[in-house]
Amino acid sequence: MGCNSCGTSGSTPGGCRNNGHCATGGCSKLEVHDWLSDINADPYAKYNVHEVSFKNGSRKGFYRNDKRFDVFTGDYVIVEAAQGYDLGQVTLSGELVRLQMKRKRVKDAEENLPTIMRIAKDNELDLMEQARAKEKQTMLKARVLARNLGLDMKLGDVQYQADGKKATFYYTADGRVDFRELIKVLATEFKVKIEMRQIGARQEAGIVGGIGSCGRELCCSTWLTSFKSVNTTAARYQNLSINQTKLSGQCGRLKCCLNYELDTYLDALRFVPEKAEYLQLQSGDAKLMKTDILKGLMYYTVKGSGVFYPITLENVKLVLEMNANGKKPAEITDLAEVEEKSEEESIEFADVVGQISLASLDRKNKKHHPKNKPNTLKQQRDNTTQKQMPTQEQQANRQQSNKQHGRSNRNQQNRPNKSANQSDNKNQNKDNKQD
């Protein structure tokens, strides 16, 4: 990644002279900004130790530039190794390396530091890519071999040396592991020199990588190189609930981000009064329930009331002084602060539930979900009695119908029988004719 001033005039690169690798950052995942890169100095007076990273920052080391090569941040160089050579990328140069060595307690005058041999060539970069391509398959085979030998260990990563003559296996284990037999099997299988290196759970998470609960890539796999101890005291200072599942990262240990804001909370805690668990009032003692350290509010409640009253730190100190002098405030409401609602909280939302028709859904539910049958005999009896007991409307209708039926019967009795009369008349006519 180059800046706007980078360019070439002839054979000399312009800008920061990094040949496209700007001093402010590149493609490595552990970048360091060189604030002193613009300072011109004698090349022989520069600090001749460089920081070199391997496999995108998973491992770093310090190497001497005794031959005074023109090495810039982002260049790939060939460095000495215990057997053969290795290829890495320069991540830091100049006086910042001296400060980094001092922080990591590496002696400046140590002559046993390995040296930078030369600038890497294209064929050496291709050889390194071929070695990196074999790492995943090698790790899978090594896990199977370790499982067959019954070893209580977990292989997290494999790194091949750039020349392909050595492979380093990183593993995690709860205790000591006798892997002498495993080394023989791995050397026979892969035909390289084997080195076993035990790492912790946090180092494994940094090598493997992943996504944290915040939705971003893990800090230990991007920029965090030094792991500081984290304990539950940091969570208590920040008023966090001691929940192991929420406070633990992917490595199973406490999250490193608990230390990020700890200093801010410690500075704010200096203004919080001590021994303020109870406030003496005329209506009764008020008990401290929680403290908002950053807002400077302490929430108290009175016995028999479930309301939390926010009180500022100044008012709490004032009440403590009054209690020390034998005085008591009247009510806690006189001390409480009124919390102003934000605009988002004051917005009134319209209730549109009644505008939605669910008739179609009710029909479907009636079709697919029949009514539940009564489970007990008592329910069955109650249902039958309810069915048998007529309602008042039904009784009224029945009475009205009975009255109507009574009237119709009376009318039928009073009416003459037309059919009978007609038959009698016919018989009389026949008799008359015969006579």
Secondary structure, DSSP 8 states (H G I E B T S, - for coil): ---TT--EETTEE-TTSSTT--TT--S-SS----TTTT----TTTS--EEEEEETTTTEEEEEE-TT-----TT-EEEEE-SSSEEEEEEEE-THHHHHHHHHTT--TT-TT--BEEEE--HHHHHHHHHHHHTHHHHHHHHHHHHHHTT---EEEEEEE-TTSSEEEEEEE-SS----HHHHHHHHHHH-SEEEEEE--HHHHHHHH--B-TTSSB-GGGTT--S-----HHHHHHTT----HHHHB-TTSSB-GGGGTSHHHHHHHHTTS-SS-SEEEETTEEEEEEEEETTTTEEEEEETT----EEEEHHHHHHHHHHHHTT---S-GGGT-------HHHH------GGGS--HHHHHHHHHHS------SHHHHHHHHHHHHS--HHHHHHHHHHHHHHHHHHHHHHHS--HHHHHHHHHHHHHHHHH-
